[in-house]
């Protein structure tokens, strides 16, 4: 009995110690540019393999894995409440955490420490409100012109006629990114999937997410259509290997901004305009009000529909996920979830306003 107790204690200490050792090891790896480059090269291989393996499945296989993982952890947590199963359940949780953390870091986590895109741009000037205003006015005119070419529903709200065409265009535009910004390989494999969790996602403020274990790009299919093309371009940027959120926004912008697909281009222009206005808002709210007043009637209808959707789905889940996402971003050396300055910095330096 004593021997068995010692074995259990040894196992718990071993798996807990191994998890701690992984934290330290990957932290040290993140400080080495050579090791980070190795993980970048490894990602190029595994992303294509994962997309070939999972893209043909008509539903999000990654979401199914998350569900199974969640069920397993809940069962083990319940087991921890029972004296007869407590030790074994705790060991199973520690083993699961070790495997999950190791695979996450190998498949994805180390990519947060790549060379920032900003360092790849020839111009590296600090963003200013005046430059942002100039660009905002330019994108207001672009949005007005592009929106007139787009399809509407019976209520005059922007709709996507052919989502598959949008996805194909995103994959095509991935291959046309500037070489100084992206030397990454675009497999051109369609692995966009509507999330199984779409109903819950609408209440969290999460538009989409990338699954590093299956290389699938999930999006919330219940979103207003104005969000979906750019959200897909953003998640496809993660598929390419851009881990930082604001860099994925910038690469998504590069993918969509000159597209011949009206739906993708409008969604990208509209996202860019809203990002610029959010950046300007604290400094000059009157300017933002003036720009919004000058939206075309079509854009005003789209904005009203977006606001209605957001108000309908606000709640505790939205606040909780906003808080946890903010912590996650900052833990990976990124700005918080509501900060636009890095994307605006990239945008203004690229556009050279």
Secondary structure, DSSP 8 states (H G I E B T S, - for coil): -HHHHHHHHHHHHHHHHHHHHHHHHHHHHHT-HHHHHHHHHHHHHHHHHHHHHHTTSSS-HHHHHHHHHHHHHHHHHHHHTSTTTHHHHHHHHHHHHHHHHHHHHHHTGGGGGS--GGGGSS------HHHHHHHHHHHHHHHHHHHTTS-B-TTS-B--S-HHHHHHHHHHHHTTS-TTT----------EEE-TTHHHHTTTT--EEEETTTTEEEE-TTS-HHHHHHHHHHHHHHHHT--SHHHHHHHHHHHHTT-S-HHHHHHHHHHHHHHHHHHHHTT-HHHHHHHHHTS-HHHHHHHHHHHHHHHHT-SHHHHHHHHHHHHHHHHTT---TT--HHHHHHHHHHHT-
